[in-house]
Amino acid sequence: MSASSALVSIVQIKNLTRRLDNLAKEASHELNKACGHELWQSIGFDAFDGLEDTERRARANYYYGQWMTVRELQESLS
Protein backbone atom coordinates (compact mmCIF):
# COMPACT_ATOMS: atom_id res chain seq x y z
CA MET A 1 0.00 0.00 0.00
CA SER A 2 1.43 3.36 -0.96
CA ALA A 3 1.60 6.33 1.38
CA SER A 4 -1.06 8.18 -0.61
CA SER A 5 -3.41 5.18 -0.43
CA ALA A 6 -2.90 4.96 3.32
CA LEU A 7 -3.59 8.68 3.67
CA VAL A 8 -6.81 8.37 1.66
CA SER A 9 -7.91 5.46 3.84
CA ILE A 10 -7.21 7.44 7.00
CA VAL A 11 -9.17 10.42 5.67
CA GLN A 12 -12.06 8.16 4.66
CA ILE A 13 -12.19 6.56 8.11
CA LYS A 14 -12.12 9.99 9.78
CA ASN A 15 -14.96 11.18 7.55
CA LEU A 16 -16.96 8.03 8.27
CA THR A 17 -16.36 8.45 12.00
CA ARG A 18 -17.55 12.06 11.82
CA ARG A 19 -20.70 11.06 9.91
CA LEU A 20 -21.44 8.28 12.38
CA ASP A 21 -21.03 10.72 15.28
CA ASN A 22 -23.51 13.07 13.60
CA LEU A 23 -26.01 10.24 13.08
CA ALA A 24 -25.66 9.15 16.72
CA LYS A 25 -26.25 12.73 17.93
CA GLU A 26 -29.30 13.11 15.70
CA ALA A 27 -30.76 9.80 16.85
CA SER A 28 -30.10 10.64 20.50
CA HIS A 29 -31.73 14.05 20.12
CA GLU A 30 -34.79 12.57 18.41
CA LEU A 31 -35.09 9.85 21.06
CA ASN A 32 -35.00 12.49 23.80
CA LYS A 33 -37.77 14.39 21.99
CA ALA A 34 -39.91 11.31 21.42
CA CYS A 35 -39.53 10.03 24.98
CA GLY A 36 -39.55 13.40 26.71
CA HIS A 37 -36.55 12.33 28.79
CA GLU A 38 -33.12 10.69 28.58
CA LEU A 39 -34.01 7.49 30.46
CA TRP A 40 -33.79 5.47 27.25
CA GLN A 41 -29.99 5.76 27.53
CA SER A 42 -29.96 3.74 30.73
CA ILE A 43 -32.99 1.45 30.34
CA GLY A 44 -33.09 1.12 26.56
CA PHE A 45 -36.11 0.00 24.59
CA ASP A 46 -38.40 -0.19 27.64
CA ALA A 47 -38.23 3.60 28.01
CA PHE A 48 -40.39 4.14 24.93
CA ASP A 49 -42.09 0.80 24.43
CA GLY A 50 -44.93 1.97 26.65
CA LEU A 51 -45.53 5.29 24.90
CA GLU A 52 -49.24 5.60 24.19
CA ASP A 53 -48.78 7.87 21.18
CA THR A 54 -48.14 5.40 18.36
CA GLU A 55 -46.42 8.03 16.20
CA ARG A 56 -43.95 8.92 18.97
CA ARG A 57 -43.37 5.23 19.70
CA ALA A 58 -42.72 4.51 16.00
CA ARG A 59 -40.33 7.47 15.76
CA ALA A 60 -38.52 6.31 18.91
CA ASN A 61 -38.23 2.76 17.53
CA TYR A 62 -36.80 4.07 14.26
CA TYR A 63 -34.20 6.27 15.93
CA TYR A 64 -33.30 3.63 18.51
CA GLY A 65 -32.55 1.22 15.66
CA GLN A 66 -30.46 3.91 13.96
CA TRP A 67 -28.64 4.69 17.21
CA MET A 68 -27.88 1.00 17.87
CA THR A 69 -26.61 0.46 14.31
CA VAL A 70 -24.32 3.47 14.58
CA ARG A 71 -22.98 2.23 17.94
CA GLU A 72 -22.21 -1.19 16.44
CA LEU A 73 -20.40 0.39 13.50
CA GLN A 74 -18.43 2.69 15.81
CA GLU A 75 -17.36 -0.29 17.94
CA SER A 76 -16.20 -2.20 14.89
CA LEU A 77 -14.07 0.76 13.76
CA SER A 78 -12.34 1.21 17.10
Secondary structure, DSSP 4 states (H G I P E B T S, - for coil): --HHHHHHHHHHHHHHHHHHHHHHHHHHHHHHHHHSSSTHHHHTTHHHHT-S-HHHHHHHHHHHHHHHHHHHHHHHH-
